[in-house]
Amino acid sequence: MPPIITATDLVKQYPGVLAVDHIDLAIPTGICFGLLGPNGAGKTTTIEILEGIHLPTSGTVLYKGEPLGARYREEVGIQFQHTALQEFLTVRETLELFERLYHRTVPIAELIELCSLADILDRDTRKISGGQRQRLLLALALINDPELIFLDEPTTGLDPQARRNFWDLVKLVKSRNKTIVLTTHYMEEAYALCDEIAIMDKGRIVSQGTPQHLLSEHFGDVILQIPDTDAAGKLGGLGLSAIQAGDMHEIRTNRLHHTLQQLIENGVNLDHLRIRAWTLEDLFINVTGKKVSP
Ligand SMILES: Nc1ncnc2c1ncn2[C@@H]1O[C@H](COP(=O)(O)OP(=O)(O)OP(=O)(O)O)[C@@H](O)[C@H]1O
């Protein structure tokens, strides 16, 4: 698929801060692309340049091969992190207000169904829950039937159930052949939704690819977890790469068969053995040296 949006040699210099440091991106049509990174990495600045809200200091952004212009504004949808909803309006009135901003729109009834808003249509937007608010904000971002949708930390502050419901909604939107660009602090969310991710740190992209590819590229081994009591002092002297993590011993190995044999021969109880897969959170820490912030 050709890229729907490309950024070439993008730079954003603020006084004393190089927020975006010569980055290149080409986001293929129809995928969900995740931009991840620690606080201050430059994600919001990059996204806002791609959205056409800010101009870069240098570099170019092209949408379907053309500079961002009137066509882009008609074809892009943005779910802002902190959209100020007009006070004293109901959910229905808010949808109608946004509908009037575009030439081409999706029938509101379709968005109400897609985003499960039917039960709260007549409610004041100040009196809806966090999950309902995010669904409304997504409906507003979809009102012009955009081809490219930006979601900036769409599930921050939602409880786990509301977050999962929102993921289902994003998958539904994606299945309609839309391209989604997402920022998130939740690695689980990136793994669940993104076909491709880029991890930013200090204004640069430090890792990019499909989650699966990045995990196998960075981690060729697996982690065995054995409860402390089951290992009971038998691991020392085996020459294994073992660390104590809470009440577990974690052993990294790329020779699983051999390591298991070694443990059995040395009388380690494997009844409660678990094999832990590497996660995007491990990758994030590995490439940025920082913990994922909540
Ligand atoms: N308008 C501005 N003026 C000056 N510096 C800015 C401005 N906006 C952002 N910065 C700085 O640019 C750097 C990147 O900020 P940005 O908000 O893009 O990071 P981020 O990755 O989105 O962080 P977070 O996850 O905390 O939202 C930071 O050092 C920030 O302080």
The ligand as an SDF file (V2000), in Angstrom:
LIG
                    3D

 31 33  0  0  0  0  0  0  0  0999 V2000
    5.2280   25.3210   22.5630 N   0  0  0  0  0  0  0  0  0  0  0  0
    6.3760   24.8650   23.0680 C   0  0  0  0  0  0  0  0  0  0  0  0
    7.3820   25.7030   23.3690 N   0  0  0  0  0  0  0  0  0  0  0  0
    8.5630   25.2650   23.8590 C   0  0  0  0  0  0  0  0  0  0  0  0
    8.8390   23.9540   24.0690 N   0  0  0  0  0  0  0  0  0  0  0  0
    7.8700   23.0660   23.7770 C   0  0  0  0  0  0  0  0  0  0  0  0
    6.6050   23.4650   23.2660 C   0  0  0  0  0  0  0  0  0  0  0  0
    5.8470   22.3540   23.0690 N   0  0  0  0  0  0  0  0  0  0  0  0
    6.6150   21.3110   23.4440 C   0  0  0  0  0  0  0  0  0  0  0  0
    7.8290   21.7330   23.8670 N   0  0  0  0  0  0  0  0  0  0  0  0
    8.9350   20.8800   24.3330 C   0  0  0  0  0  0  0  0  0  0  0  0
    9.2490   19.9850   23.2800 O   0  0  0  0  0  0  0  0  0  0  0  0
    9.5790   18.6960   23.7980 C   0  0  0  0  0  0  0  0  0  0  0  0
    8.6440   17.6550   23.2000 C   0  0  0  0  0  0  0  0  0  0  0  0
    7.3160   17.8830   23.7050 O   0  0  0  0  0  0  0  0  0  0  0  0
    6.0610   16.9830   23.2540 P   0  0  0  0  0  0  0  0  0  0  0  0
    4.8680   17.5640   23.9430 O   0  0  0  0  0  0  0  0  0  0  0  0
    6.0140   16.8990   21.7820 O   0  0  0  0  0  0  0  0  0  0  0  0
    6.4390   15.5750   23.8670 O   0  0  0  0  0  0  0  0  0  0  0  0
    5.5100   14.2860   24.0700 P   0  0  0  0  0  0  0  0  0  0  0  0
    6.3090   13.1290   23.6200 O   0  0  0  0  0  0  0  0  0  0  0  0
    4.2000   14.5110   23.4130 O   0  0  0  0  0  0  0  0  0  0  0  0
    5.3400   14.2440   25.6450 O   0  0  0  0  0  0  0  0  0  0  0  0
    4.0670   13.7370   26.5380 P   0  0  0  0  0  0  0  0  0  0  0  0
    4.0430   12.2540   26.4380 O   0  0  0  0  0  0  0  0  0  0  0  0
    4.4370   14.2010   27.8960 O   0  0  0  0  0  0  0  0  0  0  0  0
    2.8300   14.4080   25.9940 O   0  0  0  0  0  0  0  0  0  0  0  0
    9.4610   18.8250   25.3150 C   0  0  0  0  0  0  0  0  0  0  0  0
   10.7460   19.0850   25.8170 O   0  0  0  0  0  0  0  0  0  0  0  0
    8.5510   20.0160   25.5000 C   0  0  0  0  0  0  0  0  0  0  0  0
    8.8220   20.6630   26.7380 O   0  0  0  0  0  0  0  0  0  0  0  0
  1  2  1  0
  2  3  1  0
  2  7  2  0
  3  4  2  0
  4  5  1  0
  5  6  2  0
  6  7  1  0
  6 10  1  0
  7  8  1  0
  8  9  2  0
  9 10  1  0
 10 11  1  0
 11 12  1  0
 11 30  1  0
 12 13  1  0
 13 14  1  0
 13 28  1  0
 14 15  1  0
 15 16  1  0
 16 17  2  0
 16 18  1  0
 16 19  1  0
 19 20  1  0
 20 21  2  0
 20 22  1  0
 20 23  1  0
 23 24  1  0
 24 25  2  0
 24 26  1  0
 24 27  1  0
 28 29  1  0
 28 30  1  0
 30 31  1  0
M  END
$$$$
